[in-house]
């Protein structure tokens, strides 16, 4: 009897354990049913003049029966589609994306790249109604756009708090990959606060949710059915999904929406500094206990940072009370600060911390391109120095063209056992001393004298001007004198 009871209890326990495990698996059916209607399909049309292929003209028009025959057998780029000596024809580029309704009166959020340069934007709802949309505004820096359709009583999404997302949490996307409307895909949050190349203003949410062309602009939901992000881009070598998807946090997008809706433009804060990451070697050079903050490589004359007393060689550790853990944190913090605000910036200078008050400037809509000419080549030094560099003193004409009053031009790099990132044409402006201070370089003899004070295993940090930017370059191990 006891054996039978034990067997029954074991069976019941196993069944309960199986049920418990089953309950742990996510169920997206309710989310899809309740939130699907708030997701829209966006198609855009752009009218372009010219040869569709962008190739030399082929002597058959697209309406000519011979066109189709030759199109099948000639290789791509054969110039099909435009007869010779004829003016460019108009044709239409069409693209697809996704979006989601953020208010019952017809405001829709999507990606800026979805509606960029579009002559016509068409929004299709899940009930098959279609509306022409007006682009209220778009922000390329965050890839967020706000559009409007003339409709009422639309099903709007609910917003969640992306700061409360946890790595490993389940999330889902709804969109139109490859035009397949109302497709639901799911995965987990892989990482938060990701910085991507040329995307300094967005702390991306990384997921492994399947995202493909056509999903752009669609919502990322948490398991409570709240939008926590806008699916923006993927990392792919093939053009399709490879397990790395990135979404714009919804709080960032809503700030953009509010500004576009109120002002029709985006206002961002600006310091006017060029920054770089603090490596382990740089941290040691500046006397920091660990790599952290944003190293100021250059300061724009007359900008907010310059007026506040921030200098090249400072390391910004905190901005407005927030820790700058890595250099990519700073642009987001400054950009989200309203121009004119006065904030406290904590910096590391010459081995100690100090606070400065900065009146934040405003970033222009479009960054103006600047260029400078170097003038004639400076006379070459006869022998390379301890770094394997042949250096020259810039002429007065060169200093004026470059906007500098000191420094040495790298005329040649001869690696005499010293590995260096320096290139011909770089300008060495300064050397960081052992205490973290910066010494301006004005002559070849001065630089060589400083270098000779270091032993062969020492790490030397140089402030270098390269093109239009300044950067700190660390050289580890100088070799024999």
C-alpha positions in Angstrom: 0.0 0.0 0.0 2.8 2.4 0.9 4.5 1.7 -2.5 1.3 2.5 -4.3 0.9 5.8 -2.3 4.5 6.7 -3.0 4.0 6.0 -6.7 0.8 8.2 -6.8 2.5 11.0 -4.9 5.5 10.9 -7.3 3.1 11.0 -10.3 1.2 14.0 -8.9 4.5 15.8 -8.0 5.8 15.2 -11.5 2.6 16.5 -13.1 2.7 19.7 -10.9 6.3 20.2 -11.8 5.5 19.9 -15.5 2.6 22.4 -15.1 4.9 24.8 -13.2 7.5 24.6 -16.0 4.9 25.1 -18.6 3.7 28.3 -16.9 7.2 29.7 -17.1 7.1 29.7 -20.8 5.8 33.0 -22.3 2.5 33.2 -24.0 2.1 36.1 -26.5 -1.4 35.4 -27.7 -3.1 38.0 -25.5 -0.5 40.6 -26.4 -0.9 40.0 -30.1 -4.7 40.1 -29.9 -4.9 43.3 -27.8 -2.0 45.3 -29.3 -1.9 44.2 -32.9 -4.5 46.7 -34.0 -2.3 49.6 -32.9 0.5 48.6 -35.3 0.3 49.9 -38.8 2.0 49.2 -42.1 3.7 52.2 -43.8 4.5 52.3 -47.5 6.3 55.2 -49.1 6.8 56.4 -52.6 9.6 58.6 -53.9 9.5 60.0 -57.5 13.0 59.9 -59.1 14.1 61.2 -62.4 16.7 59.4 -64.4 17.8 55.9 -65.6 16.4 53.3 -63.2 19.6 51.3 -63.4 21.9 54.3 -63.2 23.8 52.7 -66.2 24.4 53.8 -69.8 21.3 53.9 -71.9 20.0 50.8 -73.8 18.3 51.3 -77.1 14.9 49.9 -76.0 12.2 51.6 -73.9 10.6 49.6 -71.1 7.3 49.5 -73.1 9.1 47.9 -76.0 8.5 44.1 -76.3 12.2 43.6 -76.9 13.0 45.1 -73.5 11.8 42.1 -71.6 13.7 39.7 -73.9 17.0 41.4 -73.4 16.3 42.0 -69.7 16.3 38.3 -69.2 19.6 37.5 -70.9 21.8 40.6 -70.4 23.7 40.9 -67.2 22.8 43.6 -64.5 24.1 47.0 -65.3 23.5 46.8 -69.0 21.6 50.1 -69.1 18.1 48.8 -69.7 15.2 51.2 -69.4 16.2 54.4 -71.3 16.6 55.0 -75.0 19.6 57.0 -76.1 19.4 60.8 -76.5 16.1 61.0 -74.6 15.5 63.1 -71.4 15.5 61.2 -68.1 12.3 59.5 -67.2 10.4 59.6 -64.0 10.1 56.4 -62.0 8.9 55.5 -58.5 10.9 54.1 -55.6 8.7 52.3 -53.1 9.6 51.0 -49.7 7.9 49.5 -46.7 8.1 49.9 -43.0 6.1 49.8 -39.8 4.8 52.2 -37.2 2.4 52.4 -34.3 -0.5 54.6 -33.2 0.4 56.8 -30.2 -2.9 58.8 -29.9 -6.5 58.1 -30.9 -6.5 61.2 -33.1 -4.0 59.7 -35.6 -0.4 60.4 -34.5 1.9 57.6 -35.5 5.6 57.0 -34.5 8.0 55.3 -36.9 11.7 55.5 -38.0 13.0 58.6 -39.7 14.6 56.5 -42.4 11.3 54.9 -43.2 9.8 58.2 -44.4 13.0 60.0 -45.5 12.7 61.8 -48.9 9.2 60.3 -49.4 6.8 62.1 -51.8 3.9 60.1 -50.5 3.4 58.2 -47.2 0.5 55.7 -47.0 -0.6 54.1 -43.7 -2.6 50.9 -43.7 -4.5 49.8 -40.5 -5.2 46.2 -39.6 -8.9 46.7 -40.6 -7.6 47.4 -44.2 -8.4 51.1 -44.1 -5.7 53.3 -45.8 -4.8 56.9 -45.1 -2.3 59.3 -46.7 -0.1 60.6 -43.9 1.6 63.9 -43.3 5.1 63.9 -41.9 5.1 66.2 -38.9 8.8 66.0 -38.4 11.8 63.6 -38.3 15.0 63.5 -36.4 17.9 61.7 -38.2 20.1 61.7 -35.1 17.8 59.4 -33.2 16.0 57.9 -36.3 12.6 58.9 -35.0 9.7 60.4 -37.1 6.2 61.6 -36.2 3.5 61.3 -38.9 -0.3 62.1 -38.8 -3.3 60.6 -40.4 -6.8 62.1 -40.4 -8.8 59.6 -38.4 -10.5 59.3 -35.0 -11.0 56.8 -32.2 -7.9 54.8 -33.2 -6.5 52.1 -30.9 -3.4 53.7 -29.3 -0.5 51.8 -27.6 0.4 52.0 -23.9 3.9 53.0 -22.9 6.2 51.2 -20.6 9.4 52.3 -18.8 12.5 51.1 -20.7 14.7 51.8 -17.7 12.9 49.0 -15.8 13.7 46.5 -18.5 16.0 43.7 -17.4 18.5 41.8 -19.4 16.9 38.4 -20.2 13.4 39.7 -20.0 11.0 38.5 -22.8 9.9 41.1 -25.4 8.0 40.9 -28.7 7.8 42.8 -31.9 4.9 43.3 -34.3 5.5 44.7 -37.8 5.6 44.0 -41.5 8.8 42.2 -42.4 9.2 41.9 -46.2 5.6 43.3 -46.4 4.1 40.4 -44.4 1.7 42.5 -42.2 1.0 41.9 -38.5 3.9 39.5 -38.0 4.7 38.7 -34.4 8.3 37.7 -33.4 9.7 37.3 -29.9 12.9 37.1 -28.0 14.7 38.4 -25.0 16.5 41.6 -24.0 20.2 40.9 -24.8 21.7 44.1 -23.4 20.8 47.7 -22.6 22.5 51.1 -23.3 24.3 49.9 -26.4 26.2 52.5 -28.4 26.5 52.0 -32.1 28.8 53.7 -34.6 27.5 57.2 -35.6 24.6 56.8 -33.2 25.7 58.7 -30.1 22.3 60.0 -29.0 20.5 56.7 -28.5 21.2 54.1 -25.7 19.9 51.2 -27.8 18.1 48.2 -26.4 19.7 45.1 -27.9 17.4 42.0 -28.4 17.5 38.7 -30.2 13.9 39.4 -31.6 13.8 38.5 -35.3 13.8 41.8 -37.1 13.9 42.1 -40.9 13.4 44.8 -43.6 9.9 46.1 -43.1 10.0 45.8 -39.3 11.7 49.2 -39.1 9.6 51.7 -37.1 7.5 49.0 -35.4 7.0 48.7 -31.7 8.9 46.5 -29.2 6.5 45.3 -26.4 7.2 44.0 -22.9 5.1 41.1 -21.6 2.6 43.6 -20.1 1.7 44.8 -23.6 3.5 48.1 -23.2 5.7 49.7 -25.8 9.3 50.0 -24.5 11.1 50.7 -27.8 11.0 51.3 -31.6 12.7 48.6 -33.7 15.3 50.5 -35.7 18.1 48.4 -37.1 19.9 45.1 -37.1 23.5 43.9 -37.3 23.8 41.7 -40.4 26.3 40.6 -42.9 23.7 39.1 -45.1 21.0 41.8 -45.0 18.7 39.6 -43.0 18.3 38.8 -39.3 21.3 37.3 -37.6 20.3 37.5 -33.9 21.3 41.2 -33.2 18.4 43.7 -33.2 18.4 47.2 -31.8 15.5 49.3 -30.6 15.3 53.0 -29.6 14.0 53.3 -26.0 10.5 54.7 -26.0 11.4 57.5 -23.5 13.9 58.9 -26.1 11.3 58.6 -28.8 8.6 60.3 -26.8 10.9 63.3 -26.0 11.4 63.6 -29.8 7.7 63.3 -30.4 6.9 66.0 -27.9 9.4 68.5 -29.4 8.3 67.8 -33.0 4.6 68.2 -32.1 5.2 71.4 -30.2 8.0 73.1 -32.1 8.4 71.2 -35.3 12.1 70.8 -34.6 14.5 69.2 -32.1 16.6 71.3 -29.7 19.7 69.6 -28.2 22.4 70.7 -25.8 26.0 71.1 -26.9 29.3 71.5 -25.1 31.6 71.9 -28.0 34.2 69.3 -27.2 35.8 66.4 -29.0 36.1 63.4 -26.8 37.5 59.9 -26.8 37.4 56.7 -24.7 39.7 56.4 -21.7 41.7 53.3 -22.1 43.7 51.6 -19.4 46.9 53.2 -20.6 45.3 56.7 -20.7 43.9 56.2 -17.3 47.4 55.4 -16.0 48.8 58.5 -17.8 46.3 60.8 -16.2 46.5 59.3 -12.7 43.1 57.7 -12.7 42.5 54.6 -10.6 40.5 52.9 -13.4 39.3 53.7 -17.0 36.2 55.9 -16.8 34.8 59.1 -18.1 35.2 61.0 -21.4 38.6 62.4 -22.2 38.5 65.8 -23.8 40.7 65.8 -26.8 39.7 69.3 -28.1 37.7 72.3 -27.1 35.9 74.5 -29.6 36.8 78.1 -29.1 33.9 80.2 -27.8 31.7 77.1 -27.2 30.0 76.3 -23.9 32.9 74.2 -22.6 35.5 76.8 -23.5 33.6 79.5 -21.6 33.3 77.2 -18.6 37.0 76.6 -18.5 37.1 73.0 -19.7 40.5 72.2 -21.3 41.9 69.5 -23.6 43.3 66.8 -21.3 40.4 67.1 -18.8 38.4 63.9 -18.2 34.7 64.5 -17.6 33.6 62.1 -14.8 30.1 63.4 -14.1 27.6 65.6 -16.0 24.8 67.2 -14.1 25.2 64.7 -11.3 25.2 61.6 -13.6 28.2 59.3 -13.8 29.9 59.3 -17.2 31.0 55.6 -17.2 32.3 55.7 -20.8 32.7 58.4 -23.4 29.6 57.4 -25.3 27.5 58.4 -22.3 28.3 62.0 -22.5 26.7 63.0 -25.9 23.4 61.5 -24.8 23.5 63.3 -21.5 24.4 66.7 -23.1 22.0 66.2 -26.0 19.1 65.6 -23.7 19.8 68.8 -21.7 17.9 71.9 -22.7 20.1 74.6 -24.2 20.7 77.4 -21.7 20.6 75.1 -18.7 23.4 75.6 -16.1 24.8 72.2 -15.0 27.7 71.1 -12.9 30.5 69.1 -14.6 32.9 67.2 -12.5 36.3 66.8 -14.2 39.7 65.2 -13.5 42.6 67.5 -14.1 46.3 67.1 -13.0 45.6 64.3 -10.6 42.6 65.8 -8.8 38.8 66.3 -9.3 37.1 69.6 -9.6 33.6 71.0 -10.4 32.9 73.5 -13.1 29.5 75.2 -14.0 28.6 75.1 -17.7 25.8 77.0 -19.4 24.9 74.4 -22.1 24.9 75.6 -25.7 22.6 74.5 -28.5 23.4 72.1 -31.3 22.8 73.5 -34.8 20.4 71.6 -37.1 23.2 70.6 -39.5 26.8 70.5 -38.6 28.8 72.7 -40.9 31.7 71.2 -42.6 35.0 72.9 -42.0 38.2 72.5 -43.8 41.7 73.9 -43.5 44.8 73.8 -45.7 48.2 72.8 -44.3 50.3 74.9 -46.7 53.8 74.0 -47.7 55.8 71.2 -46.1 58.0 72.2 -43.2 61.7 71.4 -43.4 62.6 67.9 -42.5 64.6 67.0 -39.4 67.7 65.1 -40.3 67.3 62.2 -37.8 64.3 60.4 -36.3 63.9 60.8 -32.5 63.4 58.1 -29.9 59.9 57.4 -31.2 61.1 56.9 -34.7 59.6 60.2 -35.8 61.1 62.8 -38.2 59.6 66.1 -37.0 59.4 69.6 -38.3 58.4 73.0 -36.9 55.4 74.5 -38.8 56.0 77.8 -40.5 54.0 80.9 -39.6 51.8 80.3 -42.6 51.1 76.7 -41.6 50.3 77.7 -38.0 47.8 80.3 -39.3 46.1 77.9 -41.7 45.8 75.2 -39.0 44.7 77.6 -36.3 47.5 76.6 -33.9 50.3 78.5 -32.1 52.6 75.6 -31.3 53.3 72.0 -32.1 55.5 69.8 -34.4 54.5 68.2 -37.7 55.3 64.5 -38.2 57.2 64.5 -41.5 58.0 60.8 -41.5 57.5 57.7 -39.3 60.4 55.3 -39.0 59.6 52.7 -36.4 62.9 52.2 -34.7 61.5 49.4 -32.5 58.7 51.6 -31.3 55.1 50.8 -32.2 53.1 54.0 -32.7 49.7 55.1 -34.2 51.2 58.3 -35.4 51.0 59.1 -39.1 52.8 61.4 -41.5 51.0 64.8 -41.3 49.9 64.5 -37.7 50.8 67.4 -35.4 52.1 66.8 -31.9 50.6 69.5 -29.7 51.5 68.3 -26.2 52.8 65.6 -23.9 51.0 64.5 -20.7 53.4 64.6 -17.8 53.5 62.0 -15.0 51.2 64.0 -12.8 48.6 64.3 -15.5 49.4 67.8 -16.5 49.9 68.8 -20.2 53.1 70.3 -21.6 52.8 72.3 -24.8 55.4 71.3 -27.4 57.1 74.1 -29.3 60.4 72.6 -30.5 62.0 69.3 -31.5 64.7 69.7 -28.8 62.0 70.3 -26.1 60.1 67.1 -27.1 63.3 65.0 -27.3 64.4 66.3 -23.9 61.0 65.2 -22.4 61.2 61.8 -24.0 64.7 61.2 -22.7 63.4 61.5 -19.1 61.3 58.4 -19.6 62.7 54.9 -19.2 62.3 52.4 -22.0 59.3 50.6 -20.5 57.4 53.9 -19.8 54.0 54.8 -21.3 53.9 58.2 -23.0 50.6 60.0 -24.0 50.7 62.7 -26.7 48.0 65.2 -27.7 47.8 65.0 -31.5 46.0 67.0 -34.1 44.9 64.9 -37.1 42.8 66.6 -39.8 40.0 68.6 -38.1 40.1 66.7 -34.8 42.4 66.2 -31.8 43.0 62.9 -30.1 45.3 61.5 -27.3 47.6 58.7 -28.5 49.3 56.4 -26.0 52.7 54.9 -26.8 53.7 52.0 -24.6 57.4 51.2 -24.3 59.8 53.7 -25.8 62.8 51.5 -26.4 66.4 52.4 -25.7 67.5 56.0 -25.7 
